[in-house]
């Protein structure tokens, strides 16, 4: 496996001196805690997903909030899309070279706008087609008032109207009177245009299954199509953006469900997870453990025979407290130590507990200094906690180091 083009530090150096020594070493030799990404697994996951998207005939909008690097963004996009979603303006800055190259041609700022971000979004819109997300009538006023201050720039803002399909995060319900008012306000605004409707398929039941993902996806298709009926001219060209990681994996052709003026695109809130994957995705049944590209290397610091536990040097700041359907903050990957999970965490350390069927004893399994490879609940949050990501090959040897875009 060759190196992938890496994202350098501000100094321009690909590797700082204290990390250079780990290139060519096995991940078990890394300092702990460390975050590892398997490049072969990422590429296989991307290839599988891209093939599914191509067969569906649906457009794909890639979310870069999880990987936050140029190199992995290229894998994420592949040859199937030039559309991305960002959650922070820092991500847009990180994508600058891909925008300049024309690899990224259409960018959605995936958070309902607030006044402070509008000036930078304005500048961004002069380099790349930029879509905004709105779900309140005041958003229209904010954009209209700002447009009047722009010089020599006649293009209107293009917006997705965010729908709430049960997730109760951003968006308006289909039956909300406020949604009707918002649609009308956009239609009447001289400097704002409706590009389409956007919904995120957040989980609304206790547990995802493949069948549930298919049902939820169909409900969102039906929902965004219903929203188009609120428009004064429902025949105008529209893009309907739907999805989540589980529903994106069960996407099938939906062209027969839509009129010729409608374009569907699939996205996901952590669509970085379709190439990284995590325990939350594993619990859905839409992937298996061979799809898990991200892991955290930790180390055993102490063993407590009287309570059958061991202490590792990975806690909240290395693993987060993210819960999931599968038990544990994180789970030991080694099949010979199956059943051991991180049951509790403090800021800098975690506690390994046994969650299996037999009676394994910590003093028989763990020794101080043992390296532990952990699968995590939520790659998006865990990835954000590390200043660098070690990229490994099929054998677990470190071949590259990436430096994710930090902060906002």
N, C-alpha and C positions, 0 to 999 in steps of 0.2 A: 504493500500500500504506500503510495506516495503522499507527500505532504499536501495539505490543502492551503490555498492562499490565506495567510493569517492576518488578523487585525492587529496592528502594532500599537504600542503605547505612544503617548504624545511625543516621546523622544525619537520615534521612528525606528527604534530597535525592535526586532521581532520578539526577542526574549531577554528579560532582565537577567543579570548575572546569577542571581540566586535560584533561578528556575532552569537555566540552560543545562545544568548538570543532569536533569531528569529526562531529557530527550534521549530516546533509545533504551530507557529502563522500563521494567515491567511496572504496572500500576501498583503492585503490592509493595514496591519500594518507595512510593511517594510519601511525602510528609502527610501527616493526618491532622485534621480532616482535609481531604481533597475531593474535587468533583471531576469525574471522568465521563467522557462521551465516546461511545464506540462509533467510529466513522463508518465501518461496514454496515452496522445495524441501521444507522441513520439513512445511508444510501438505499438499503433494501426497503426500509419503510417508505421512503420518499417515492421510490420507483413503483412500489405496489399501489400507493395512493394515487400517484399521477396517472397510472393506467386506468384506475377506476374512474377518475375524473374524465379522462378522454372518452371512455365508453359511455358515460352518462350524457355527454353533450352539454353539460352545465358548466358555466364559467366558474373559475376558482379565484378566491381572494385570500392571499396568504397573510397570516398574522405573525409579525416578527417580535412580539413582546416577550416570547420565551427565550429565543436564542440570542437576540440582541447582538449579533455579529454579522459582518458582511459575508464571511465565508459560508456560514450555515444558511444565511438567507438565500444564497445562490442555489444551494441544494433544495431548499424549501420551495423556491419558485420553479426550478427545473426549466423545462421548455413548454410548460402548460399555461403559464400566466405571467402577466406583467403588473398585476394588481396586488396591492398590499394594504394591510390595516396596521396602524400604529396606535399605541396607547399613550405615548409621550412624545413631546417634540424632540427630545434627545434621539429617539429612534429615527426620526426624519433626518436629523443631521448625520447620523451614522450611515444612512442609506445614500448619502450624497453622491458617492462615486457610481452607484448603481443607477441613480437618476441621470447622471451625466452620460453614462454609457447607453441609456435607453432601455436598460434591463427592467427598471421600474418606471411605468408610464402613468399609473393611476393610483393615487394614494388616498386612503380614507383615514381621517382623524377620528378614531373610534370611541370618543368620549363626548357626551353633550357639551357644547362649547361654553366657555366662560369668557368674559371680556378680556382678561389678561393674555389669552393665547391668540387672539384674533390678529394682532399685528404680525406675529411670526408666521401664522398661517397664510396671511396675505402675501408675504414675501415668498413663502414656499409655493404658493399657487402660480407664481410667475416663472417657476422652473419646471413644475410638473402638475398635471391635472390633479386637483385637490378637492376631495369631497368632504363635507362636514356632516356631523350627526346632530340632529335637533329633536327635542321632544317637549318644547314649551313655547308658547306664543311669544314670550319675551326674547327668545333667540332670534326671531325674525327682526325685531326692533334693533337688537344689538348689531346684527349684520347690516341692516339698512342704514343705520346711523354711521357705521364705520365706512361703508362704501362711499358716502358723500365726501369723506376726507381723502379718498385715494385719488392720486393724480394720474392722468393718462392711462387709465386701466378700465376699459369698458366691460370686461367680462363679468357676468353675474356669479354669485356664489351658487354652487350646486350642492344640494343637500339630500341626505337620506332622512326620512322621518322614522324615528325609532318606535317600534311597537313593543308592548309588554304582553307576551303570550303566556304569562303565568309565573315567570321567574321573579317578578317583583324587584327588579333592579332598575335599570333605566327604561324609559319608554312609557307609552300610553296604551291602555287596553283598547281593543277594537270598538267596544261599546261606549267609550268615553266621549261625552260632549266636547271635551277639550281637544280631542283628536280632530273632530270636524272643524272646530274653530282654527286649529293650527293649519290644516290643509288649506282652508280658505285664505288665511293670512299669507301663506307662501304664494298662493296663486295670485294674490293681489299685490304682492311686493314687487317693485320694478327691478330690484337687483338680486333677487333670490329665485332659484328655480328648483322644483322637485326633480331629483334624479331617480328616486325610488323609495321603497320602504325596506326597513331592516329589522329583522327579528333574530334573537339569540335563543337557541333551544336549551334553556336551563332545565336541569332536572327538577321535576315537580312531584315525583313519587319517591318511594323509599330507595329503589334500586333500579339502575339501568339494566336492561337486557337487550339483546339484538332485536327482539320483537317490539320492545318498548321504543327503541330508537327509531324503528321504521314507522311506528304509529305517531310518535312525536314529530318526525319529519313531515309526514303527510298532513298533520294538523297545522304545521307552520306554512306549508304550501297553500293550504286552504285559507289560512288566516291572512297572509300577505296578498293573496288574490282578492279576498274580500275588501281589503283596504283600498284597492284600486278603484272600487266603486264609489268612493268618496270624492273622487276627482271630478271636476266639471267636464273634463274631456278624458274619459277612461281609455281612449284609443291612442293617446300620446305615448311615445316611446318611454319605457320605464325599466329600471333594473330592480329586481326583488332579491334581496340578500338574506339568506337563511342559513341556519346550521349550528353545530357544535361538534366537538370531536367525535362523540359516538354517532351522531346522525350523519356526519360527513362520511363516515366509513360505510354507511349503508345506502349512500346515494345511488340512485338509478335514474334512467332516462325519465324526464318529466315533461319533455317537449309536447307530448300529446295533450297535456293538461292546460296549455296556455295559448293565448292568442299570439299572433305574429309580432305584435308590438312589445311583447314582454320578453326580457332577458332574465334568466335566473342565474344567480351565482351562489356558490356554497362557501361558507366561512366557518370559523370556530373561534370561541373565546380563547382557548389555548391551542390553536392549531399548530403551534410549535410542538405540541405533544404528539402530533401524528408522526413526527420523526423521532422524538425523544421517548414519549410514552412514560407512564408511571403506574402506581398501584391503583389510582382512581380509574384509569383507563382499563387496567387489567380486570378490575372488578365488573366491568360492563359485559365482559364476554366477547367483545369485538376484537380483541388482540390476545396473544399468549405471551408467555415470559420471554420468548426469543425476540420479541419486539421492543424490549426495554433497553434503550440505548444509554440512559443516564444512570450513574451510580455514584455513591459517596464512599470513599475509603476512610474508615475510622480505625481506632486502635484501642485495644483493651488496656485499661489503666489499673483495674483492680477486680478481684473476684470475691464474692461473699457466699460461702458455702451454707451458712446458717439460714439465709433467705433465698438461696438458689438464684442469684442474680450476678451480673457483672456490670462494671462501669466502663463506658467508652467516652472518648473525648469529642463527641459530636452531640450537641444539644440543640436548643431552639435556633441558634444562629447558624447552625450547619444543616438542620433538617426541618425547621419550623415546627409548629404544633398542628399542622393541617391534619384533620381527621379524614377517614374514608370508610368505605364499606368493608374493606379488608382490615383486620385488627392491626394495631401498631402504628406508631409515628413513622416507622420504617421497618423493613424486614430484611433479615440476613439472606443474601443470595445463595451462599454455599449450600448445595443440596445435602451434603453430609451433616449440616447443622440446621436442617429444616425445622421450623417451629420456633426458632428464636427470633424475637422481635424487639424493637425499641418500645418499651411500654411506657416509660416516663422520661421527661426531659426537663433540664434546667438550662440556664443560659448557655453554658459551655460544655455540658456533659449530658449523656443519656444513660438509661439503665436498660440492659438487655434482660428480658424475662422470657421464660419458656411458655409457649402457647400451643404445644403439640399434644399428641395423644398418649405418649408413654411418659416415663419418669426420668428424663435426662437430668443429670446433675451438673450444675455450672462448673464445679471444680474438675469434672471429668472432660468437659468440653472446651473450657477457656483457660488460657494462660496469659499472664500479663505480657504485653508486647505483641499479642496476636493481631494481625491486620484483619479487619472486617469489611466486607463489601456489602453495601446496603442499597436496596431498592427503596425509592422514596414515594410518598403519597402524591406530591404535586410538583412536577418539574418546573413550572413557571416561577413559583416562589423560591424553591431551593436554588435554582440557577441564578437568581438575582442576588443571592447572598454571597457569591464567590467572585473575587476579583479576576480570576483566570480559570479557564476550563482546559483540562488536559484531554487531548484528542488521542485515542488509542486505536490500534489496528485489531485484526481478528484474534491475535494472540494476547492482546492486552498490553502491548508495548506502546509507550508514549511516542508519538510521531510528530506532534505539533501542540502548540498552546495558543488558545484564543483568548482575547481580552474583551469581554462584553461591554457594551455601552452602558455606562452607569448613570443613575440619577435621572433627572427630568429635563 
